[in-house]
Amino acid sequence: MRVRGGRLRLGLFAVVFVLLCVNAVAPWGEQTAQRVFTVLQAIAGLGAIVCALVVMRRKSGLARFWRLAVVAACVSSMVGDLLRYAGRDSADGTAPPLAVAAYFMPPVLTLVIAVLLVRSGGCVPEERDGPIKGSRVIVILDGLVSAITFSLLVLISGLGDRTGAVLPRSANTAVLDLYALLELVVVVTAVLTAITYRKDRAYRTSYLLLAGGVVTIASSDRMVTYLRTVGLEGAQLWGSIGFVLGLVLIAYAVLDLSPFPATKRGRDAVDWVQLALPYVGFLGMAVLYSFHIYIGESLSAFELSAAVVLVLLVAVRQMIAMRSQRQLTERLYEAQGSLAHQVHHDSLTGLPNRLLFGQRLDHAIRSGPFVLIFVDLDDFKEVNDRFGHAGGDELLCAVGERLQRCIGESDTLARIGGDEFAILIDGELEAPEVVADGIRVALRDPFAIHGSSIRVRASMGLVRPEPGEPPPTSDDLLRQADVSMYAGKRGGKDTAVIYRPSLGVSTDFPTALRQANGGIPAGFSLVYQPVVGLPDTTPVAVEALARWTAPNGTDIQPDAFVAAAEAAGLGAALDVMVLDLACSELLSAGVDLVLHVNIGAARLGSPDFERAVRRTLERRGWTPSQLVLEITETVPVVDLADAAAQISRLNAMGIKVALDDFGAGYSSLTYLHALPVQIIKLDRGLAVGPESDRIETLYRSVIRLCDSLGLDVIAEGIESTAQVDTVFAAGCRLAQGHLFGRAVPIGDPRFGRPITAARQHSGD
């Protein structure tokens, strides 16, 4: 609507301008055209007065007073016109003394309006470009250009005109001179204030419109006189157009409405208007001089000299402005360079930081052989405890300088956090152990810190990618170097360990997942744990749980390799792979139970994951109503609205969603309110404790809340018959735990076997 309003105001201004131009052609005769113009001028003046009065009712303080001054100026001008028409008794068209006095009021009030408007906007004229040299000179030159331009207009139109064509319609030369001087002050003040009015202050557009209206009216007044001076009385209607347009601009000013749309393009237009103001008068005078010569009139030596001075001033002004702009651009480049350096470098040591090091490591991965060295200072905490953080910072700077001296110009040394440094040795090298020995030798000499001598030892992890292997990511390499370094610390400090997969097999799972290329990684499998109904303990569902055995035969904890996959951005691929494999295995075994599959909370709100689930179910032929997706929270749910929308879409497919480990981690009652889940799985920690009555009360409260919300509840971690009795007495009818069966592969003989012990107990 604001855009449409801006275009409407601009269109109205254009319509008024076109109407004035048509009327200036006088197709209905000169006298009629003059009457039409008088009516239009009166309408415009009354419109400005009415607009100001309407807005004044909603304003207070200075915002009301400057509009009141606008009303007074418009009324004074109209009173002068009325007195002139009513009391005109001379053939030369001059006005009576009271009308002359009334005509003097608008320029005086205009100066008052300018002061009130600027103060109501809460600003003072700004120094353009701030501290850039030349800004004050530019303002002075703009004032001189404006003063000379309007002075030339007054001079060429006839300074001592006594015909009544020029305001204040007086026959007294002194009065005319005084009024011309007053107009000059008003125009220069309006222009200078307009071009220095800060864009972050209120009423900027209003002031630009007011200044434009005032300058337009003053210029139009002088143009009418000029046309009469050169004998073109018939063209006076053309020169008078500015009287009406100026009043329209003043009406927009009091309404605080811009004629441009309230968009970025509209704001840019206002900026361009403000920037162009110093040149408008100059261009206008150039056109007027050209027209003056075209109609056969001559220019005096003074007028020509003034024009030359005007051109020189504009040229000097432009050169100074360009120099100021160049200085501003140079400062901008310096600031950008400083910011770029801060973004990519450590503020303490001045070395590249982790971000820049990662970029160079990525380039090294693509371009050729290299060695990555991860350096961690041993027992650095003792330095901080002994000498304080200032001493620790001093040591870090000294270590950085010494490490920098022992690497080549093409190599990169970075501080990537705390007391950790990383070194990228580029190109073909000797064995990594030789490189590490050079670093160890560089750190052997003691460091002088606060008058004391400190010896520094460092543990190093080294990584050299093997040729022919799939290219790793920079994060993978840094993780491998970190694993090697910590392996060295566990075996004794001041060591250098070259990375081997067996050092940190859990962090190699992302590589195995990538190498599988959509298939099942080597050593990966699923086991299934039953979910039973109480009290008969009949299996009603199975939960698929991921397992991975590393290439060296080590069984890796699920938390470790799942976290590694999430950190590598492969969490969604892992979840989809588990779902696909579980559906395939259960269908092949003919198992007709509900399938529970864990998914990371980061998947909520991901359309790609949702489509992958749909494709998997369709490809495997698994019934959506036989699937429950359990939300596991390694990270909190960030956007609850998006998560809720996706859960609703999954529900529409027939898939149920459960909150896993409720009562631990990031789970909260907010999730019960915001997420349309169907099942709550109570964390195993709720079943642990010496006071069974307290545990039962806790279970009963949570289950009652879930029942009220229409949610099914599964108690996890049930390992004893006493726990079964507790959760059953609290109202829970679904349970899961080692008492009912451990997680086993689908081909294991124990899979699906009746849990007789639990059933017998529950029947007691």
C-alpha positions in Angstrom: 0.0 0.0 0.0 2.9 2.4 0.8 4.4 1.7 -2.7 1.0 2.4 -4.3 0.6 5.6 -2.3 4.0 6.9 -3.4 3.2 6.2 -7.0 -0.1 7.9 -6.7 1.5 11.1 -5.3 4.1 11.1 -8.0 1.3 10.6 -10.6 -0.7 13.5 -9.1 2.3 15.8 -9.4 2.8 14.7 -13.0 -0.9 15.4 -13.8 -0.7 18.9 -12.3 2.5 19.6 -14.3 0.8 18.4 -17.5 -2.3 20.4 -16.8 -0.2 23.5 -16.2 1.7 22.9 -19.5 -1.5 22.5 -21.4 -2.9 25.7 -19.9 0.4 27.6 -20.7 -0.2 26.8 -24.4 -3.5 28.7 -23.9 -5.7 26.8 -26.4 -8.8 28.7 -24.9 -7.2 32.1 -25.1 -4.7 34.1 -23.0 -7.2 35.7 -20.6 -9.0 32.4 -19.9 -5.6 30.6 -19.4 -4.6 33.3 -16.9 -7.8 32.8 -15.0 -7.3 29.0 -15.0 -3.8 29.5 -13.7 -5.1 31.8 -10.9 -7.7 29.2 -9.9 -5.0 26.4 -9.9 -2.7 28.5 -7.8 -5.4 29.3 -5.3 -6.4 25.6 -5.1 -2.8 24.6 -4.6 -2.3 27.3 -1.9 -5.6 26.4 -0.1 -4.6 22.7 -0.4 -1.3 23.3 1.3 -3.0 25.3 4.1 -5.7 22.6 4.7 -3.0 19.8 4.7 -1.0 21.7 7.3 -4.0 22.3 9.5 -5.1 18.7 9.3 -1.7 17.3 10.2 -1.2 20.0 13.0 -4.0 18.4 15.0 -2.0 15.2 15.4 1.3 16.9 16.1 2.8 18.7 19.0 5.8 20.9 19.8 8.1 21.9 16.9 6.4 19.5 14.5 3.2 21.6 14.9 4.9 25.0 15.0 6.7 24.7 11.6 3.5 23.6 10.0 1.8 26.6 11.6 4.5 28.8 10.0 3.8 27.2 6.6 0.1 28.1 7.0 1.1 31.7 8.0 3.4 32.0 4.9 0.7 30.7 2.5 -2.0 32.9 4.0 0.3 35.9 3.9 1.1 35.3 0.2 -2.6 34.9 -0.6 -3.5 38.1 1.4 -0.8 39.9 -0.6 -2.4 38.7 -3.9 -5.9 39.7 -2.7 -4.7 43.2 -1.6 -2.9 43.6 -4.9 -5.9 42.7 -7.0 -8.3 44.7 -4.8 -6.2 47.8 -4.4 -4.3 48.0 -7.7 -4.7 51.5 -9.1 -1.6 51.9 -11.3 -1.0 50.9 -14.8 2.3 49.3 -14.0 0.7 46.5 -11.9 2.5 47.3 -8.7 0.8 46.5 -5.4 -0.2 48.8 -2.5 2.1 49.0 0.6 0.1 46.5 2.7 0.4 43.9 -0.1 4.1 44.6 -0.3 4.4 44.0 3.4 2.4 40.8 3.1 4.7 39.6 0.3 7.7 40.1 2.6 6.3 37.6 5.2 6.7 34.3 3.2 10.5 34.5 2.8 11.0 35.6 6.4 8.7 32.7 7.6 10.6 30.3 5.3 13.7 30.9 7.3 11.8 30.3 10.5 10.3 27.1 9.0 13.7 25.8 8.1 15.0 26.3 11.6 11.9 24.7 13.2 11.9 21.8 10.8 15.5 21.0 11.2 15.2 21.1 15.0 12.1 19.0 15.0 14.0 16.4 13.1 16.5 16.2 15.9 19.5 17.0 13.8 22.0 19.6 12.7 23.4 19.8 9.2 26.0 17.1 8.8 29.6 17.4 7.6 29.4 15.4 4.5 31.8 12.4 4.5 32.6 13.0 8.2 36.2 13.5 8.8 37.2 13.3 5.1 39.2 16.4 4.1 37.4 18.8 1.9 33.9 18.2 3.2 33.7 21.8 4.7 35.1 23.2 1.5 32.5 21.4 -0.6 29.7 22.9 1.6 31.2 26.4 1.1 31.4 25.9 -2.6 27.8 24.6 -2.8 26.7 27.8 -1.0 28.7 30.0 -3.4 27.3 28.1 -6.5 23.8 28.5 -5.2 24.3 32.2 -4.3 25.9 33.1 -7.7 23.3 31.1 -9.6 20.3 32.9 -8.0 22.1 36.2 -8.2 22.6 35.8 -11.9 19.0 34.9 -12.3 18.0 38.0 -10.4 20.4 40.1 -12.5 19.4 38.7 -15.9 15.7 39.1 -15.1 16.1 42.7 -14.1 17.1 43.7 -10.6 15.3 47.0 -10.5 12.1 45.9 -12.4 9.3 48.3 -11.6 6.5 46.6 -13.6 5.1 44.6 -10.7 6.0 41.4 -12.4 8.5 40.5 -9.7 7.8 40.1 -6.0 7.0 42.0 -3.9 5.2 43.9 -6.7 6.7 47.3 -5.6 7.9 50.3 -7.6 10.6 51.1 -5.0 14.0 50.0 -6.1 15.3 49.8 -2.6 12.4 47.5 -1.6 13.1 45.3 -4.7 16.8 45.1 -3.8 16.0 44.2 -0.2 13.5 41.5 -1.3 16.0 40.1 -3.8 18.6 39.9 -1.1 16.1 38.2 1.2 15.2 35.7 -1.5 18.9 35.0 -2.1 19.4 34.3 1.6 16.4 32.0 1.7 17.4 30.1 -1.4 21.0 29.6 -0.3 19.9 28.6 3.2 17.3 26.1 1.8 19.8 24.5 -0.6 22.7 24.3 1.8 20.5 22.8 4.6 18.9 20.3 2.1 22.2 19.0 0.8 23.6 18.5 4.3 20.5 17.1 5.9 21.4 13.7 7.4 19.4 10.8 6.0 19.2 9.1 9.4 17.2 12.0 10.9 13.4 12.6 10.9 11.7 14.9 8.4 14.5 14.6 5.8 12.0 14.0 3.0 9.8 16.8 4.3 12.6 19.3 4.3 13.7 18.3 0.8 10.2 18.8 -0.5 9.9 22.1 1.4 13.2 23.4 0.1 12.3 22.2 -3.4 9.0 24.1 -3.2 10.5 27.3 -1.9 13.3 27.3 -4.5 10.8 26.5 -7.3 8.6 29.4 -6.3 11.5 31.8 -6.0 12.9 30.7 -9.4 9.5 30.9 -11.1 9.0 34.5 -9.8 12.3 35.5 -11.4 11.5 33.6 -14.6 8.3 35.6 -15.0 10.3 38.8 -14.7 12.9 37.6 -17.1 10.3 36.7 -19.8 8.9 40.2 -19.5 12.3 41.7 -19.6 13.1 40.0 -22.9 9.8 40.9 -24.4 8.1 37.4 -24.1 5.1 38.5 -22.1 3.0 35.8 -23.8 5.2 33.1 -22.3 4.7 34.2 -18.7 2.3 31.3 -18.0 5.3 29.0 -18.7 7.4 30.8 -16.2 4.6 30.8 -13.6 4.3 27.0 -13.6 6.7 26.9 -10.6 4.2 28.8 -8.4 1.7 25.9 -8.5 4.3 23.1 -8.5 6.1 24.7 -5.5 2.8 24.8 -3.5 2.2 21.1 -4.3 5.6 20.2 -3.0 5.0 22.2 0.1 1.7 20.4 0.6 3.6 17.0 0.4 6.1 18.4 2.9 3.5 19.2 5.6 1.9 15.8 5.1 5.3 14.2 5.5 4.7 12.2 2.3 7.3 11.4 -0.2 6.3 11.5 -3.9 8.4 8.4 -4.4 7.3 4.9 -3.5 8.3 3.7 0.0 10.7 1.1 -1.4 14.5 0.9 -1.7 14.2 2.4 -5.2 12.1 5.2 -3.7 14.7 5.9 -1.0 17.4 5.8 -3.6 15.5 8.4 -5.6 15.4 10.7 -2.6 19.2 10.2 -2.1 19.7 11.2 -5.8 17.6 14.3 -5.4 19.7 15.4 -2.4 23.0 14.7 -4.3 21.8 16.5 -7.4 20.7 19.7 -5.6 24.2 21.4 -5.9 24.0 21.0 -9.7 20.4 21.9 -10.4 20.9 25.7 -10.3 24.1 25.4 -12.4 22.3 23.4 -15.1 19.3 25.8 -15.0 21.6 28.8 -15.5 23.3 27.0 -18.4 20.0 26.4 -20.1 18.8 30.0 -19.4 22.1 31.5 -20.8 21.7 29.3 -23.9 18.1 30.4 -24.4 19.1 34.0 -23.8 21.6 33.9 -26.6 19.3 31.8 -28.8 16.6 34.6 -28.8 19.2 37.2 -29.8 19.9 38.8 -26.4 23.4 39.7 -25.4 25.2 39.1 -22.2 27.1 41.7 -20.3 30.8 41.3 -19.4 29.8 40.9 -15.8 27.3 38.2 -16.6 29.8 36.3 -18.7 32.5 36.7 -16.0 30.1 35.4 -13.4 29.2 32.4 -15.6 32.9 31.6 -16.0 33.4 31.8 -12.2 30.4 29.6 -11.7 31.9 27.0 -14.0 35.2 27.1 -12.2 33.5 26.8 -8.9 31.6 23.7 -10.0 34.7 22.2 -11.5 36.7 22.8 -8.3 33.8 21.5 -6.2 33.8 18.3 -8.3 37.5 17.8 -8.1 37.4 18.2 -4.3 34.4 15.8 -4.1 36.2 13.2 -6.2 39.3 13.6 -4.0 37.1 13.1 -0.9 35.4 10.2 -2.5 38.8 8.6 -3.2 39.9 9.1 0.4 36.6 7.5 1.5 37.1 4.6 -0.9 40.7 4.1 0.4 39.5 4.1 3.9 36.8 1.6 3.0 39.4 -0.7 1.4 41.6 -0.4 4.4 38.7 -1.2 6.7 37.7 -4.2 4.5 41.3 -5.4 4.6 41.5 -5.0 8.3 38.2 -6.9 8.7 39.3 -9.7 6.4 42.5 -10.0 8.3 40.6 -10.2 11.6 38.3 -12.8 10.2 41.1 -15.0 9.0 43.8 -14.4 11.7 44.2 -15.0 15.4 43.9 -11.8 17.4 46.6 -12.8 19.9 49.4 -14.2 17.8 48.5 -12.7 14.4 48.8 -16.2 12.9 46.1 -17.7 10.5 43.1 -19.0 12.4 41.2 -22.2 12.0 39.0 -20.8 9.2 42.0 -19.7 7.0 43.9 -22.9 7.8 40.9 -25.0 6.7 40.8 -23.1 3.4 44.5 -23.7 2.7 44.1 -27.3 3.8 41.2 -27.7 1.3 43.5 -26.3 -1.4 46.3 -28.7 -0.4 44.0 -31.7 -0.6 43.2 -30.8 -4.2 46.6 -29.7 -5.3 49.1 -32.3 -4.1 51.1 -34.0 -1.4 51.4 -32.4 2.1 51.8 -33.2 5.8 49.5 -32.0 8.4 50.9 -31.5 11.9 48.7 -30.9 15.0 50.7 -29.4 17.9 49.4 -29.2 21.4 51.6 -27.7 24.2 52.0 -30.1 27.2 51.1 -28.8 30.7 50.1 -25.4 29.4 47.6 -25.0 32.2 50.5 -24.9 34.7 51.9 -21.9 32.9 48.6 -20.1 33.2 48.3 -21.1 36.9 51.9 -19.9 37.6 52.1 -16.7 35.5 48.5 -15.8 34.9 46.8 -15.5 31.5 49.1 -12.7 30.5 52.1 -14.9 30.9 50.3 -17.7 29.0 49.5 -15.3 26.2 53.1 -14.2 26.0 54.3 -17.8 25.8 51.8 -18.5 23.0 53.1 -15.6 21.0 56.7 -16.7 21.5 55.9 -20.3 20.5 54.2 -19.0 17.4 57.2 -16.9 16.4 59.6 -19.8 16.9 57.4 -22.3 15.0 57.1 -19.8 12.2 60.9 -19.7 11.8 61.2 -23.4 11.4 58.8 -23.8 8.4 59.1 -22.7 4.8 57.5 -19.7 3.1 55.0 -21.9 1.3 54.0 -23.6 4.5 51.2 -22.5 6.9 51.3 -22.2 10.7 48.0 -21.5 12.4 46.7 -21.2 15.9 43.4 -23.1 15.9 42.4 -22.6 19.5 43.8 -22.4 23.1 47.3 -23.9 23.2 46.8 -25.8 19.9 48.7 -25.0 16.7 48.4 -26.6 13.2 51.1 -26.7 10.6 50.6 -27.5 6.9 53.8 -28.5 5.2 53.3 -28.3 1.4 55.0 -30.4 -1.2 57.1 -33.6 -1.3 58.9 -34.1 2.0 61.0 -36.5 4.0 59.3 -38.8 6.4 56.8 -37.1 8.7 58.9 -38.1 11.7 61.8 -36.0 10.4 59.5 -32.9 10.2 58.3 -33.5 13.7 61.9 -33.8 15.0 62.7 -30.4 13.5 59.7 -28.8 15.4 60.8 -30.5 18.6 64.3 -29.1 18.2 62.9 -25.6 17.6 61.0 -25.8 20.9 63.9 -27.3 22.9 65.5 -23.9 23.9 63.7 -22.4 26.9 61.4 -19.4 26.7 61.8 -16.2 28.9 58.5 -15.4 30.4 58.2 -12.7 33.1 61.8 -13.1 34.1 61.6 -16.9 34.3 62.9 -19.6 32.0 60.3 -22.0 30.8 60.9 -25.2 28.8 58.0 -26.2 26.5 57.2 -29.7 25.4 54.6 -30.5 22.8 52.6 -33.5 21.7 52.1 -33.8 17.9 49.8 -35.7 15.7 50.9 -36.1 12.1 48.7 -37.0 9.1 49.9 -37.7 5.5 47.1 -38.8 3.2 47.9 -42.0 1.3 47.9 -41.7 -2.5 45.1 -43.5 -4.3 42.7 -43.2 -1.3 39.5 -41.3 -1.7 40.2 -37.6 -0.9 39.3 -36.8 2.7 37.8 -33.5 3.9 39.8 -30.9 5.9 37.6 -31.7 8.9 38.5 -35.4 8.6 42.2 -34.6 8.4 42.1 -32.3 11.4 40.2 -34.9 13.4 42.7 -37.6 12.5 45.6 -35.3 13.5 43.8 -34.6 16.8 43.3 -38.3 17.4 47.0 -39.0 16.8 48.0 -36.2 19.1 45.8 -37.5 22.0 47.1 -41.0 21.3 50.6 -39.6 21.9 49.5 -37.9 25.1 48.0 -41.1 26.5 51.3 -42.9 25.8 53.5 -40.1 27.3 54.0 -36.5 26.5 56.5 -34.8 24.2 55.6 -37.3 21.4 54.9 -37.3 17.7 52.4 -39.9 16.5 51.6 -40.6 12.9 47.9 -41.3 12.3 46.8 -44.9 11.8 43.1 -45.9 11.5 43.4 -48.0 14.6 44.2 -44.9 16.7 40.7 -43.5 16.3 38.5 -45.9 14.5 35.3 -44.2 15.7 36.2 -41.1 13.8 36.8 -43.2 10.6 33.1 -44.1 10.4 32.3 -41.1 8.1 34.9 -42.3 5.7 33.5 -45.9 5.7 30.0 -44.4 5.1 31.3 -42.4 2.1 33.1 -45.3 0.7 30.0 -47.5 0.9 28.5 -45.0 -1.7 24.9 -45.7 -0.6 25.5 -49.3 0.4 26.2 -50.8 3.8 29.6 -50.0 5.2 31.9 -52.9 6.1 31.3 -54.0 9.7 27.9 -52.3 9.9 24.8 -54.2 11.1 21.5 -53.9 12.9 20.3 -55.5 16.1 16.7 -55.5 17.3 15.3 -55.1 20.8 11.6 -55.9 21.5 9.0 -53.5 22.9 6.4 -55.5 24.9 2.9 -55.0 26.1 2.1 -55.2 29.8 1.2 -57.3 31.7 1.5 -60.2 29.3 4.9 -59.1 27.9 3.9 -60.0 24.3 6.3 -58.3 21.8 4.4 -55.6 19.9 7.3 -53.8 18.2 11.1 -54.0 17.7 13.6 -51.1 17.8 16.4 -51.2 15.2 19.8 -50.3 16.8 23.0 -49.7 14.8 26.2 -51.5 15.4 29.6 -51.1 13.8 32.8 -53.1 14.0 35.9 -51.2 12.8 38.3 -52.8 10.3 40.7 -53.7 13.1 38.0 -55.7 14.8 37.1 -53.1 17.5 33.4 -52.8 18.4 32.7 -49.0 18.4 30.1 -47.6 20.7 27.0 -46.4 18.8 27.2 -43.0 20.5 30.8 -42.5 19.1 30.2 -43.4 15.4 26.8 -41.8 15.3 28.2 -38.5 16.6 31.1 -38.8 14.1 28.5 -39.2 11.3 26.5 -36.2 12.5 29.7 -34.0 12.8 30.6 -35.0 9.2 27.2 -34.0 7.9 26.2 -37.6 7.2 23.5 -38.1 9.9 20.7 -38.1 7.4 22.4 -40.6 5.2 23.0 -42.9 8.2 19.3 -42.7 9.4 18.0 -43.5 5.9 20.4 -46.4 5.6 19.2 -47.8 8.9 15.6 -47.5 7.9 16.2 -49.2 4.5 18.2 -52.1 6.0 15.7 -52.7 8.8 12.7 -52.8 6.4 14.7 -55.2 4.2 15.7 -57.5 7.0 12.3 -57.7 8.7 10.5 -58.3 5.4 12.9 -61.1 4.5 12.4 -62.7 7.9 8.6 -62.4 7.8 8.4 -60.4 11.0 5.1 -58.7 11.4 5.8 -56.2 14.2 5.9 -52.4 14.3 9.4 -51.1 13.5 11.0 -48.4 15.6 13.9 -46.5 14.0 15.9 -43.7 15.6 16.4 -40.4 13.7 18.4 -37.4 14.7 16.5 -34.2 15.8 18.4 -32.4 13.1 16.3 -34.2 10.5 13.1 -32.4 11.6 12.2 -29.8 9.1 14.3 -31.4 6.3 12.2 -32.0 3.1 15.0 -34.1 1.6 14.9 -36.5 4.6 11.1 -36.7 4.4 11.3 -37.6 0.7 14.0 -40.2 1.4 11.7 -41.9 4.0 8.8 -42.0 1.5 11.0 -43.5 -1.2 12.4 -46.1 1.1 9.0 -47.3 2.3 7.7 -47.4 -1.3 10.8 -49.3 -2.5 10.7 -51.9 0.3 6.9 -52.1 0.4 6.8 -51.4 4.1 3.4 -50.3 5.5 3.8 -46.7 6.9 1.5 -47.5 9.8 4.0 -50.2 10.9 6.7 -47.6 11.3 7.6 -45.4 14.3 10.4 -42.8 14.0 12.0 -42.0 17.3 13.5 -38.6 17.7 16.9 -38.8 19.4 18.3 -35.5 20.6 22.0 -35.0 20.1 21.1 -31.4 19.5 18.0 -29.4 20.5 15.2 -28.9 18.0 15.8 -25.4 16.7 12.7 -24.6 14.7 9.7 -26.1 16.5 7.2 -24.8 13.9 9.0 -26.5 11.0 9.5 -29.7 13.0 5.8 -29.8 13.9 4.8 -29.3 10.3 7.0 -32.2 9.2 5.7 -34.5 11.9 2.2 -33.7 10.8 3.1 -34.6 7.2 4.6 -37.9 8.4 1.5 -38.6 10.4 -0.6 -38.0 7.3 1.4 -40.7 5.6 0.5 -43.1 8.5 3.9 -42.9 10.2 4.0 -42.4 14.0 6.6 -40.3 15.7 8.0 -40.8 19.2 10.1 -38.6 21.5 13.0 -40.8 22.7 14.7 -40.5 26.1 12.0 -38.1 27.5 13.1 -36.7 30.8 16.8 -36.4 29.8 18.9 -34.3 27.4 17.1 -31.5 25.7 13.6 -32.9 26.1 11.1 -30.7 27.8 7.4 -30.2 28.3 7.5 -27.6 25.5 8.0 -30.5 23.1 4.8 -32.1 24.3 2.9 -28.9 23.6 4.6 -28.0 20.3 5.3 -31.3 18.5 2.3 -33.6 17.4 4.0 -36.8 18.4 2.1 -40.0 19.3 4.5 -41.8 21.6 6.7 -40.9 24.6 9.6 -43.1 25.5 10.6 -42.4 29.1 14.3 -42.3 29.7 15.9 -45.3 31.6 17.2 -42.9 34.3 13.6 -42.5 35.6 13.5 -46.2 36.6 16.7 -46.0 38.7 16.7 -45.1 42.4 16.4 -46.6 45.9 12.9 -45.3 46.7 10.3 -47.3 44.7 7.5 -45.1 46.0 9.1 -42.0 44.7 9.8 -43.6 41.3 6.2 -44.8 41.0 4.9 -41.3 41.8 7.1 -39.8 39.2 6.0 -42.3 36.6 2.4 -41.9 37.5 2.6 -38.1 37.1 4.2 -38.3 33.7 1.9 -41.1 32.4 -1.2 -39.3 33.6 0.0 -36.2 31.7 0.6 -38.2 28.6 -2.8 -40.0 28.8 -4.5 -36.6 29.0 -2.7 -35.6 25.8 -3.5 -38.9 24.1 0.1 -40.1 24.0 1.2 -43.7 24.4 4.1 -44.2 26.9 7.0 -46.7 26.7 9.1 -47.2 29.7 12.8 -47.8 28.7 15.6 -49.5 30.7 13.4 -52.1 32.5 15.8 -54.7 33.9 14.0 -56.2 36.9 10.6 -57.5 37.9 10.4 -54.8 40.5 10.7 -52.2 37.9 7.9 -53.9 35.9 5.7 -53.8 38.9 6.4 -50.1 39.4 5.7 -48.9 35.9 2.6 -51.2 35.5 1.2 -49.9 38.8 1.8 -46.3 37.5 -0.3 -47.1 34.5 2.3 -47.8 31.8 1.3 -50.6 29.4 4.4 -50.7 27.1 8.0 -51.4 28.2 11.4 -52.1 26.8 14.6 -53.4 28.5 17.0 -56.2 29.0 14.4 -58.1 31.1 12.3 -58.7 28.0 15.2 -59.4 25.7 18.5 -57.9 24.7 19.2 -56.4 21.3 20.2 -59.2 18.9 20.6 -59.6 15.1 17.5 -60.8 13.3 19.1 -64.2 12.6 19.9 -64.9 16.3 17.8 -67.7 17.8 16.8 -65.4 20.7 15.1 -63.0 18.3 11.3 -63.1 18.8 11.5 -65.8 21.5 8.8 -65.6 24.2 9.9 -64.0 27.4 8.5 -66.5 29.8 10.1 -65.3 33.0 8.6 -61.9 32.7 5.2 -63.3 31.6 5.1 -65.6 34.6 6.0 -62.8 37.0 3.4 -60.5 35.6 0.8 -63.1 36.1 1.6 -63.6 39.7 
